[in-house]
Amino acid sequence: MTEKLPYELIESRDGFELRHYPRHVVAEVNIRGDFMQAGSAAFGPLVSYISGRNESSQKIAMTAPVLQTSTDASTHVVSFVMPSDMKPGDVPNPTGGVVNTRVVEPTNMAAIRFGGGWNEERFTGFAEKLVSSVKAAGLETVGEVQFARFDPPWKPGFLKHNEVLIEVNL
């Protein structure tokens, strides 16, 4: 079974969950282009990195979710979460200049889960719903919405697990 990024459920609210995520490390690729093509364009370099294309030739287990953040309509960051037992000093340095690694400090996030297929319109709709619900609850958002895909593209849409997340100040 694929390891998932752990979190502690703080509270279930009307329409979303509040979660606390521990410190973790991500490998990420910055992509310019279309929202839906960003995940595919980043996947190859990220899979190469966890398959041993790194300074120590270390293979790293695939985890879930694959995260995607858009900073504008044509700029996206796609990230793989490193396994929870990998501390920042254990994560091998990437080679090739496309993949970067980064430590994500502990954070509180609001999240909405949804099933089915994913596309930009669905992610955007759930993102708008999340931000609206969070603000209606009197909470302050921080940064951009993250889109989380938990399943491979070949899994039937009705079985897929997806989420939208945004950092909040508690």
Residue pairs with C-beta under 8 A, 6 or more apart in sequence:
2 61
2 62
2 63
2 64
3 61
3 63
3 64
3 83
3 84
4 63
4 64
4 65
4 150
5 21
5 24
5 63
5 64
5 65
5 81
5 84
6 21
6 22
6 84
7 19
7 20
7 21
7 22
7 109
8 19
8 20
9 17
9 18
9 19
10 17
10 18
10 19
10 20
10 108
10 170
11 17
11 18
12 18
13 110
13 133
13 137
14 133
14 137
15 112
15 129
15 130
15 133
16 110
16 111
16 112
16 130
16 133
16 134
16 137
17 110
17 111
17 112
17 113
18 108
18 109
18 110
18 111
18 168
18 170
19 108
19 109
19 110
19 111
19 165
20 106
20 107
20 108
20 109
21 104
21 106
21 107
21 108
21 109
22 84
22 106
23 103
23 104
23 105
23 106
24 81
24 82
24 84
24 103
24 104
25 81
25 82
25 86
25 87
25 88
25 91
25 101
25 102
25 103
25 104
26 67
26 79
26 80
26 81
26 82
26 101
26 102
26 104
27 46
27 49
27 50
27 79
27 80
27 82
27 91
27 94
27 99
27 100
27 101
28 42
28 46
28 77
28 78
28 79
28 80
28 99
28 100
28 101
28 102
29 41
29 42
29 45
29 46
29 77
29 78
29 79
29 98
29 99
29 100
30 75
30 76
30 77
30 100
31 37
31 38
31 41
31 42
31 75
31 76
31 77
31 78
32 74
32 75
32 76
33 41
33 74
33 76
34 74
35 70
35 73
35 76
35 120
35 123
36 119
36 120
38 68
38 70
38 76
38 78
39 66
39 68
39 78
39 149
41 78
42 76
42 78
43 66
43 78
45 96
45 98
45 99
46 66
46 78
46 79
46 80
46 99
48 96
48 99
49 60
49 80
49 94
49 99
50 59
50 60
50 61
50 62
50 80
51 59
52 58
52 59
53 94
53 95
53 96
54 92
54 93
54 94
54 95
55 92
55 93
55 94
55 95
56 92
56 93
58 92
60 82
60 83
60 86
60 92
61 83
62 80
63 80
63 81
63 82
63 83
64 81
64 149
64 150
64 151
65 81
65 148
65 149
65 150
65 163
66 78
66 79
66 80
66 148
66 149
67 78
67 79
67 81
67 146
67 147
67 148
68 76
68 77
68 78
68 79
68 146
68 147
68 149
69 76
69 77
69 79
69 143
69 144
69 145
69 146
69 147
70 76
70 144
70 145
71 77
71 144
82 91
82 101
88 103
91 101
93 101
94 100
94 101
107 167
108 167
108 168
108 169
108 170
109 146
109 165
109 166
109 167
109 168
110 130
110 133
110 134
110 139
110 141
110 165
110 166
110 168
111 130
111 163
111 164
111 165
112 126
112 129
112 130
112 133
112 163
112 164
113 161
113 162
113 163
114 122
114 126
114 162
114 163
114 164
115 158
115 159
115 160
115 161
115 162
116 122
116 157
116 158
116 160
116 162
117 157
117 160
118 147
118 149
118 160
118 162
122 162
123 147
123 162
123 164
126 162
126 164
127 145
127 147
127 164
127 166
130 145
130 164
130 165
130 166
131 141
131 145
131 166
134 141
134 166
134 168
135 141
139 168
139 169
139 170
140 168
140 169
141 166
141 167
141 168
142 166
142 167
142 168
142 169
143 166
143 167
144 166
145 164
145 165
145 166
146 164
146 165
146 166
147 162
147 163
147 164
148 162
148 163
148 164
148 165
149 160
149 162
150 160
150 161
150 162
150 163
151 159
151 160
151 161
151 162
